[in-house]
């Protein structure tokens, strides 16, 4: 099971769910140490204990971090998953997200 990212709109309505797969999480945290300099990514390091809610300003920072991680993605599937995640979170209707592990 992946890390679920539940997206909410301005009225707290649920817009959808996207998953950060274990292979993507591994690509960010195990195969590189680029995350260490990004405080927001440090909060998401523990795959199974993550339980974080981010508001729009933090979502923008998260997207920025993911864009930087994307430059280190050498696997096409990881790159594609990052693209989908970035695109979904960049939707201006997304005002809040909740990230939760198993």
The first five atom37 places (N, CA, C, CB, O) and aatype in JSON, in Angstrom:
{
  "aatype": [20, 20, 20, 20, 20, 20, 20, 20, 20, 20, 20, 20, 20, 20, 20, 20, 20, 20, 20, 20, 20, 20, 20, 20, 20, 20, 20, 20, 20, 20, 20, 20, 20, 20, 20, 20, 20, 20, 20, 20, 20, 20, 20, 20, 20, 20, 20, 20, 20, 20, 20, 20, 20, 20, 20, 20, 20, 20, 20, 20, 20, 20, 20, 20, 20, 20, 20, 20, 20, 20, 20, 20, 20, 20, 20, 20, 20, 20, 20, 20, 20, 20, 20, 20, 20, 20, 20, 20, 20, 20, 20, 20, 20, 20, 20, 20, 20, 20, 20, 20, 20, 20],
  "atom_mask": [
    [1, 1, 1, 1, 1],
    [1, 1, 1, 1, 1],
    [1, 1, 1, 1, 1],
    [1, 1, 1, 1, 1],
    [1, 1, 1, 1, 1],
    [1, 1, 1, 1, 1],
    [1, 1, 1, 1, 1],
    [1, 1, 1, 1, 1],
    [1, 1, 1, 1, 1],
    [1, 1, 1, 1, 1],
    [1, 1, 1, 1, 1],
    [1, 1, 1, 1, 1],
    [1, 1, 1, 1, 1],
    [1, 1, 1, 1, 1],
    [1, 1, 1, 1, 1],
    [1, 1, 1, 1, 1],
    [1, 1, 1, 1, 1],
    [1, 1, 1, 1, 1],
    [1, 1, 1, 1, 1],
    [1, 1, 1, 1, 1],
    [1, 1, 1, 1, 1],
    [1, 1, 1, 1, 1],
    [1, 1, 1, 1, 1],
    [1, 1, 1, 1, 1],
    [1, 1, 1, 1, 1],
    [1, 1, 1, 1, 1],
    [1, 1, 1, 1, 1],
    [1, 1, 1, 1, 1],
    [1, 1, 1, 1, 1],
    [1, 1, 1, 1, 1],
    [1, 1, 1, 1, 1],
    [1, 1, 1, 1, 1],
    [1, 1, 1, 1, 1],
    [1, 1, 1, 1, 1],
    [1, 1, 1, 1, 1],
    [1, 1, 1, 1, 1],
    [1, 1, 1, 1, 1],
    [1, 1, 1, 1, 1],
    [1, 1, 1, 1, 1],
    [1, 1, 1, 1, 1],
    [1, 1, 1, 1, 1],
    [1, 1, 1, 1, 1],
    [1, 1, 1, 1, 1],
    [1, 1, 1, 1, 1],
    [1, 1, 1, 1, 1],
    [1, 1, 1, 1, 1],
    [1, 1, 1, 1, 1],
    [1, 1, 1, 1, 1],
    [1, 1, 1, 1, 1],
    [1, 1, 1, 1, 1],
    [1, 1, 1, 1, 1],
    [1, 1, 1, 1, 1],
    [1, 1, 1, 1, 1],
    [1, 1, 1, 1, 1],
    [1, 1, 1, 1, 1],
    [1, 1, 1, 1, 1],
    [1, 1, 1, 1, 1],
    [1, 1, 1, 1, 1],
    [1, 1, 1, 1, 1],
    [1, 1, 1, 1, 1],
    [1, 1, 1, 1, 1],
    [1, 1, 1, 1, 1],
    [1, 1, 1, 1, 1],
    [1, 1, 1, 1, 1],
    [1, 1, 1, 1, 1],
    [1, 1, 1, 1, 1],
    [1, 1, 1, 1, 1],
    [1, 1, 1, 1, 1],
    [1, 1, 1, 1, 1],
    [1, 1, 1, 1, 1],
    [1, 1, 1, 1, 1],
    [1, 1, 1, 1, 1],
    [1, 1, 1, 1, 1],
    [1, 1, 1, 1, 1],
    [1, 1, 1, 1, 1],
    [1, 1, 1, 1, 1],
    [1, 1, 1, 1, 1],
    [1, 1, 1, 1, 1],
    [1, 1, 1, 1, 1],
    [1, 1, 1, 1, 1],
    [1, 1, 1, 1, 1],
    [1, 1, 1, 1, 1],
    [1, 1, 1, 1, 1],
    [1, 1, 1, 1, 1],
    [1, 1, 1, 1, 1],
    [1, 1, 1, 1, 1],
    [1, 1, 1, 1, 1],
    [1, 1, 1, 1, 1],
    [1, 1, 1, 1, 1],
    [1, 1, 1, 1, 1],
    [1, 1, 1, 1, 1],
    [1, 1, 1, 1, 1],
    [1, 1, 1, 1, 1],
    [1, 1, 1, 1, 1],
    [1, 1, 1, 1, 1],
    [1, 1, 1, 1, 1],
    [1, 1, 1, 1, 1],
    [1, 1, 1, 1, 1],
    [1, 1, 1, 1, 1],
    [1, 1, 1, 1, 1],
    [1, 1, 1, 1, 1],
    [1, 1, 1, 1, 1]
  ],
  "atom_positions": [
    [[0.85, -1.18, 0.0], [0.0, 0.0, 0.0], [0.89, 1.24, 0.0], [-0.96, 0.0, 1.22], [1.99, 1.24, 0.55]],
    [[0.39, 2.27, -0.62], [1.14, 3.51, -0.74], [0.78, 4.53, 0.31], [0.93, 4.09, -2.08], [-0.05, 4.3, 1.18]],
    [[1.42, 5.66, 0.19], [1.14, 6.82, 1.03], [0.02, 7.58, 0.34], [2.43, 7.73, 1.26], [0.21, 8.08, -0.77]],
    [[-1.15, 7.67, 0.97], [-2.3, 8.32, 0.35], [-2.21, 9.83, 0.49], [-3.6, 7.81, 0.95], [-1.88, 10.35, 1.55]],
    [[-2.53, 10.51, -0.61], [-2.6, 11.96, -0.63], [-4.06, 12.3, -0.98], [-1.57, 12.61, -1.67], [-4.47, 12.17, -2.13]],
    [[-4.81, 12.75, 0.02], [-6.22, 13.1, -0.18], [-6.26, 14.61, -0.43], [-7.13, 12.69, 1.06], [-5.75, 15.39, 0.38]],
    [[-6.87, 15.0, -1.54], [-6.93, 16.41, -1.93], [-8.31, 16.98, -1.62], [-6.6, 16.58, -3.44], [-9.33, 16.35, -1.88]],
    [[-8.31, 18.21, -1.06], [-9.55, 18.9, -0.69], [-9.6, 20.28, -1.32], [-9.67, 19.01, 0.85], [-8.57, 20.92, -1.55]],
    [[-10.82, 20.71, -1.61], [-11.04, 22.03, -2.18], [-11.26, 23.08, -1.1], [-12.23, 22.01, -3.12], [-11.1, 22.82, 0.09]],
    [[-11.63, 24.28, -1.53], [-11.83, 25.41, -0.64], [-12.95, 25.24, 0.36], [-12.09, 26.61, -1.44], [-12.92, 25.86, 1.42]],
    [[-13.93, 24.42, 0.05], [-15.04, 24.15, 0.96], [-14.83, 22.85, 1.73], [-16.36, 24.11, 0.2], [-15.77, 22.28, 2.29]],
    [[-13.58, 22.38, 1.73], [-13.18, 21.12, 2.39], [-13.81, 19.89, 1.74], [-13.58, 21.16, 3.87], [-13.87, 18.82, 2.34]],
    [[-14.28, 20.06, 0.49], [-14.82, 18.92, -0.24], [-13.66, 18.08, -0.79], [-15.76, 19.38, -1.38], [-12.64, 18.6, -1.22]],
    [[-13.86, 16.79, -0.76], [-12.83, 15.87, -1.24], [-12.78, 15.9, -2.76], [-13.1, 14.43, -0.73], [-13.79, 15.66, -3.42]],
    [[-11.6, 16.19, -3.31], [-11.43, 16.29, -4.75], [-10.88, 15.01, -5.36], [-10.53, 17.44, -5.08], [-11.07, 14.76, -6.55]],
    [[-10.2, 14.22, -4.56], [-9.64, 12.99, -5.08], [-8.51, 12.49, -4.21], [-9.15, 13.19, -6.5], [-8.1, 13.13, -3.24]],
    [[-8.01, 11.32, -4.58], [-6.91, 10.69, -3.85], [-5.87, 10.26, -4.87], [-7.41, 9.47, -3.0], [-6.2, 9.73, -5.94]],
    [[-4.63, 10.49, -4.53], [-3.52, 10.02, -5.35], [-2.55, 9.33, -4.4], [-2.83, 11.21, -6.14], [-2.49, 9.65, -3.22]],
    [[-1.8, 8.39, -4.92], [-0.91, 7.61, -4.08], [0.56, 7.92, -4.37], [-1.18, 6.12, -4.28], [0.96, 8.08, -5.52]],
    [[1.34, 7.99, -3.31], [2.79, 8.0, -3.45], [3.2, 6.55, -3.21], [3.51, 9.03, -2.42], [3.16, 6.06, -2.08]],
    [[3.58, 5.87, -4.26], [3.9, 4.45, -4.15], [5.18, 4.24, -3.35], [4.05, 3.83, -5.55], [5.98, 5.16, -3.17]],
    [[5.34, 3.01, -2.85], [6.57, 2.71, -2.13], [7.8, 2.91, -3.02], [6.53, 1.28, -1.59], [8.8, 3.44, -2.55]],
    [[7.77, 2.49, -4.3], [8.94, 2.74, -5.15], [9.28, 4.22, -5.3], [8.71, 2.15, -6.52], [10.46, 4.57, -5.35]],
    [[8.28, 5.09, -5.36], [8.55, 6.53, -5.44], [9.14, 7.01, -4.11], [7.26, 7.32, -5.78], [10.12, 7.75, -4.1]],
    [[8.54, 6.59, -3.01], [9.06, 6.97, -1.7], [10.51, 6.52, -1.55], [8.19, 6.36, -0.57], [11.35, 7.26, -1.05]],
    [[10.8, 5.31, -2.0], [12.16, 4.78, -1.95], [13.11, 5.6, -2.82], [12.17, 3.31, -2.39], [14.25, 5.86, -2.44]],
    [[12.64, 6.0, -4.0], [13.47, 6.81, -4.9], [13.81, 8.16, -4.29], [12.75, 7.01, -6.24], [14.9, 8.69, -4.51]],
    [[12.89, 8.71, -3.52], [13.13, 10.01, -2.87], [14.04, 9.87, -1.66], [11.79, 10.66, -2.46], [14.96, 10.66, -1.48]],
    [[13.78, 8.86, -0.83], [14.42, 8.8, 0.48], [15.57, 7.81, 0.62], [13.41, 8.48, 1.49], [16.44, 7.99, 1.48]],
    [[15.61, 6.78, -0.19], [16.65, 5.77, -0.03], [17.73, 5.91, -1.1], [16.05, 4.38, -0.08], [18.91, 5.76, -0.81]],
    [[17.32, 6.18, -2.31], [18.27, 6.22, -3.41], [19.01, 7.55, -3.54], [17.57, 5.93, -4.7], [19.94, 7.68, -4.33]],
    [[18.59, 8.53, -2.76], [19.25, 9.84, -2.79], [19.11, 10.49, -1.41], [18.63, 10.75, -3.9], [18.26, 10.08, -0.62]],
    [[19.92, 11.47, -1.13], [19.77, 12.2, 0.13], [19.36, 13.65, -0.13], [21.09, 12.16, 0.93], [19.52, 14.5, 0.75]],
    [[18.83, 13.93, -1.3], [18.4, 15.28, -1.66], [17.29, 15.78, -0.74], [17.92, 15.32, -3.11], [17.14, 16.99, -0.55]],
    [[16.52, 14.89, -0.17], [15.41, 15.26, 0.69], [15.88, 15.89, 2.0], [14.56, 14.05, 0.99], [15.15, 16.67, 2.61]],
    [[17.08, 15.58, 2.43], [17.56, 16.0, 3.75], [17.59, 17.51, 3.93], [18.93, 15.44, 3.99], [17.45, 18.01, 5.04]],
    [[17.78, 18.24, 2.85], [17.84, 19.7, 2.94], [16.47, 20.36, 2.82], [18.76, 20.25, 1.87], [16.37, 21.59, 2.85]],
    [[15.44, 19.58, 2.69], [14.09, 20.11, 2.51], [13.23, 19.74, 3.73], [13.45, 19.56, 1.2], [12.81, 18.59, 3.86]],
    [[12.97, 20.71, 4.62], [12.22, 20.42, 5.85], [10.88, 19.73, 5.6], [11.98, 21.68, 6.6], [10.49, 18.84, 6.36]],
    [[10.18, 20.13, 4.56], [8.88, 19.52, 4.29], [9.04, 18.04, 3.93], [8.17, 20.27, 3.15], [8.26, 17.21, 4.38]],
    [[10.04, 17.72, 3.14], [10.26, 16.32, 2.78], [10.72, 15.49, 3.98], [11.28, 16.22, 1.66], [10.44, 14.3, 4.05]],
    [[11.41, 16.11, 4.9], [11.84, 15.38, 6.1], [10.63, 14.9, 6.9], [12.75, 16.28, 6.99], [10.67, 13.84, 7.52]],
    [[9.55, 15.69, 6.89], [8.34, 15.3, 7.62], [7.7, 14.05, 7.03], [7.34, 16.45, 7.6], [6.98, 13.33, 7.74]],
    [[7.94, 13.78, 5.76], [7.3, 12.65, 5.08], [8.2, 11.43, 4.99], [6.89, 13.07, 3.69], [7.86, 10.45, 4.33]],
    [[9.33, 11.48, 5.65], [10.31, 10.4, 5.53], [9.8, 9.05, 6.03], [11.56, 10.77, 6.27], [10.03, 8.03, 5.39]],
    [[9.12, 9.05, 7.17], [8.65, 7.78, 7.74], [7.36, 7.36, 7.04], [8.42, 7.91, 9.28], [6.27, 7.84, 7.34]],
    [[7.53, 6.46, 6.11], [6.45, 6.02, 5.22], [5.22, 5.52, 5.98], [6.96, 4.93, 4.3], [4.09, 5.76, 5.55]],
    [[5.43, 4.83, 7.08], [4.32, 4.19, 7.78], [3.71, 5.04, 8.89], [4.77, 2.9, 8.35], [2.62, 4.73, 9.37]],
    [[4.38, 6.1, 9.3], [3.88, 6.92, 10.4], [3.43, 8.3, 9.94], [4.93, 7.07, 11.46], [3.02, 9.12, 10.76]],
    [[3.49, 8.56, 8.66], [3.12, 9.87, 8.14], [1.64, 10.14, 8.36], [3.47, 9.98, 6.65], [0.8, 9.3, 8.05]],
    [[1.32, 11.3, 8.89], [-0.05, 11.77, 9.08], [0.02, 13.29, 9.14], [-0.71, 11.16, 10.4], [0.08, 13.88, 10.22]],
    [[0.01, 13.92, 7.96], [0.25, 15.35, 7.85], [-0.82, 16.0, 6.98], [1.66, 15.62, 7.26], [-1.25, 15.44, 5.98]],
    [[-1.25, 17.19, 7.39], [-2.15, 17.99, 6.58], [-1.4, 19.25, 6.15], [-3.46, 18.35, 7.37], [-0.77, 19.92, 6.97]],
    [[-1.48, 19.55, 4.86], [-0.83, 20.73, 4.31], [-1.86, 21.67, 3.7], [0.23, 20.34, 3.26], [-2.8, 21.23, 3.03]],
    [[-1.68, 22.95, 3.93], [-2.51, 23.98, 3.33], [-1.86, 24.43, 2.02], [-2.72, 25.18, 4.3], [-0.76, 24.0, 1.69]],
    [[-2.54, 25.29, 1.28], [-2.1, 25.69, -0.07], [-0.63, 26.15, -0.12], [-2.98, 26.81, -0.59], [0.11, 25.72, -1.01]],
    [[-0.21, 26.99, 0.8], [1.16, 27.51, 0.76], [2.17, 26.37, 0.9], [1.37, 28.56, 1.87], [3.21, 26.37, 0.23]],
    [[1.88, 25.41, 1.76], [2.77, 24.26, 1.93], [2.69, 23.3, 0.75], [2.45, 23.53, 3.23], [3.66, 22.63, 0.41]],
    [[1.52, 23.23, 0.13], [1.38, 22.39, -1.06], [2.29, 22.93, -2.16], [-0.1, 22.35, -1.54], [2.93, 22.15, -2.87]],
    [[2.33, 24.25, -2.3], [3.22, 24.85, -3.31], [4.68, 24.51, -3.02], [3.03, 26.39, -3.34], [5.44, 24.22, -3.94]],
    [[5.06, 24.54, -1.75], [6.43, 24.18, -1.38], [6.68, 22.69, -1.68], [6.69, 24.48, 0.11], [7.75, 22.33, -2.17]],
    [[5.7, 21.85, -1.38], [5.8, 20.42, -1.66], [6.0, 20.18, -3.16], [4.55, 19.68, -1.15], [6.84, 19.38, -3.56]],
    [[5.22, 20.86, -3.98], [5.36, 20.74, -5.44], [6.75, 21.18, -5.88], [4.28, 21.59, -6.15], [7.37, 20.53, -6.72]],
    [[7.24, 22.27, -5.31], [8.59, 22.75, -5.63], [9.63, 21.67, -5.29], [8.9, 24.07, -4.87], [10.53, 21.41, -6.09]],
    [[9.5, 21.06, -4.13], [10.42, 19.99, -3.73], [10.33, 18.8, -4.69], [10.12, 19.52, -2.29], [11.35, 18.23, -5.07]],
    [[9.11, 18.44, -5.07], [8.93, 17.32, -5.99], [9.54, 17.62, -7.36], [7.45, 17.0, -6.15], [10.09, 16.73, -8.01]],
    [[9.45, 18.86, -7.79], [10.08, 19.27, -9.06], [11.58, 19.06, -8.99], [9.75, 20.75, -9.38], [12.2, 18.62, -9.96]],
    [[12.16, 19.38, -7.85], [13.6, 19.2, -7.69], [13.96, 17.72, -7.66], [14.09, 19.89, -6.41], [14.96, 17.3, -8.24]],
    [[13.16, 16.92, -6.98], [13.39, 15.48, -6.92], [13.29, 14.88, -8.32], [12.38, 14.8, -5.98], [14.02, 13.95, -8.67]],
    [[12.38, 15.41, -9.11], [12.16, 14.88, -10.47], [13.44, 14.92, -11.29], [11.06, 15.67, -11.17], [13.65, 14.06, -12.14]],
    [[14.28, 15.91, -11.06], [15.52, 16.01, -11.84], [16.49, 14.87, -11.53], [16.19, 17.34, -11.55], [17.43, 14.64, -12.29]],
    [[16.25, 14.14, -10.42], [17.09, 13.0, -10.07], [16.43, 11.67, -10.42], [17.42, 13.03, -8.59], [17.02, 10.61, -10.2]],
    [[15.22, 11.72, -10.95], [14.49, 10.48, -11.27], [15.01, 9.9, -12.57], [12.96, 10.76, -11.38], [14.85, 10.49, -13.64]],
    [[15.64, 8.75, -12.46], [16.21, 8.11, -13.64], [15.29, 7.01, -14.2], [17.57, 7.52, -13.31], [15.47, 6.57, -15.33]],
    [[14.35, 6.59, -13.41], [13.41, 5.55, -13.82], [12.18, 6.22, -14.44], [13.01, 4.65, -12.61], [11.61, 7.14, -13.85]],
    [[11.77, 5.76, -15.6], [10.64, 6.39, -16.3], [9.34, 6.29, -15.51], [10.46, 5.74, -17.66], [8.54, 7.23, -15.52]],
    [[9.11, 5.16, -14.84], [7.88, 5.01, -14.06], [7.84, 5.98, -12.88], [7.73, 3.57, -13.55], [6.8, 6.55, -12.57]],
    [[8.99, 6.16, -12.22], [9.08, 7.11, -11.11], [8.86, 8.53, -11.63], [10.46, 7.0, -10.39], [8.14, 9.31, -11.02]],
    [[9.49, 8.85, -12.76], [9.34, 10.17, -13.37], [7.87, 10.43, -13.69], [10.21, 10.29, -14.65], [7.34, 11.51, -13.4]],
    [[7.21, 9.44, -14.29], [5.79, 9.59, -14.65], [4.91, 9.76, -13.41], [5.31, 8.38, -15.46], [3.97, 10.56, -13.42]],
    [[5.22, 9.01, -12.36], [4.44, 9.14, -11.12], [4.63, 10.52, -10.5], [4.83, 8.05, -10.12], [3.68, 11.12, -10.01]],
    [[5.85, 11.01, -10.53], [6.12, 12.37, -10.04], [5.36, 13.4, -10.85], [7.63, 12.67, -10.08], [4.77, 14.33, -10.3]],
    [[5.36, 13.24, -12.16], [4.62, 14.17, -13.04], [3.14, 14.2, -12.69], [4.8, 13.77, -14.51], [2.54, 15.27, -12.58]],
    [[2.55, 13.03, -12.5], [1.13, 12.95, -12.15], [0.86, 13.61, -10.8], [0.66, 11.49, -12.13], [-0.11, 14.34, -10.64]],
    [[1.72, 13.34, -9.84], [1.57, 13.93, -8.51], [1.69, 15.45, -8.57], [2.61, 13.36, -7.54], [0.89, 16.16, -7.98]],
    [[2.69, 15.93, -9.27], [2.91, 17.38, -9.41], [1.73, 18.04, -10.1], [4.21, 17.66, -10.19], [1.25, 19.09, -9.66]],
    [[1.27, 17.44, -11.17], [0.12, 17.99, -11.91], [-1.12, 18.04, -11.03], [-0.16, 17.16, -13.17], [-1.84, 19.04, -11.02]],
    [[-1.38, 16.96, -10.31], [-2.57, 16.9, -9.44], [-2.51, 17.95, -8.34], [-2.71, 15.5, -8.82], [-3.5, 18.63, -8.07]],
    [[-1.35, 18.08, -7.71], [-1.22, 19.03, -6.6], [-1.15, 20.48, -7.07], [0.01, 18.7, -5.79], [-1.39, 21.4, -6.29]],
    [[-0.82, 20.68, -8.33], [-0.74, 22.04, -8.88], [-2.09, 22.59, -9.28], [0.18, 22.06, -10.08], [-2.21, 23.78, -9.6]],
    [[-3.1, 21.76, -9.26], [-4.46, 22.2, -9.58], [-4.86, 23.3, -8.61], [-5.47, 21.02, -9.53], [-4.84, 23.08, -7.4]],
    [[-5.22, 24.49, -9.11], [-5.56, 25.6, -8.2], [-6.77, 25.34, -7.32], [-5.81, 26.85, -9.01], [-6.98, 26.05, -6.34]],
    [[-7.57, 24.33, -7.64], [-8.72, 23.98, -6.8], [-8.31, 23.26, -5.52], [-9.7, 23.12, -7.59], [-9.07, 23.2, -4.56]],
    [[-7.1, 22.71, -5.51], [-6.62, 21.97, -4.34], [-6.12, 22.97, -3.3], [-5.48, 20.96, -4.73], [-5.11, 23.64, -3.5]],
    [[-6.85, 23.06, -2.21], [-6.52, 24.01, -1.12], [-5.88, 23.34, 0.08], [-7.77, 24.73, -0.68], [-5.23, 23.99, 0.89]],
    [[-6.07, 22.03, 0.19], [-5.54, 21.3, 1.34], [-5.31, 19.86, 0.92], [-6.51, 21.38, 2.56], [-6.04, 19.31, 0.1]],
    [[-4.27, 19.25, 1.49], [-4.05, 17.82, 1.28], [-3.76, 17.16, 2.62], [-2.89, 17.57, 0.27], [-3.22, 17.79, 3.54]],
    [[-4.12, 15.91, 2.71], [-3.79, 15.12, 3.88], [-3.0, 13.91, 3.39], [-5.07, 14.68, 4.69], [-3.46, 13.17, 2.52]],
    [[-1.82, 13.72, 3.96], [-0.96, 12.6, 3.6], [-0.95, 11.62, 4.76], [0.48, 13.08, 3.25], [-0.69, 12.0, 5.91]],
    [[-1.22, 10.37, 4.46], [-1.28, 9.37, 5.53], [-0.73, 8.04, 5.03], [-2.73, 9.2, 6.04], [-1.0, 7.61, 3.91]],
    [[0.04, 7.41, 5.91], [0.58, 6.09, 5.62], [-0.3, 5.0, 6.21], [2.01, 5.96, 6.17], [-1.42, 5.26, 6.66]],
    [[0.22, 3.81, 6.2], [-0.53, 2.66, 6.72], [-0.66, 2.7, 8.22], [0.12, 1.36, 6.3], [-1.26, 1.8, 8.82]]
  ]
}
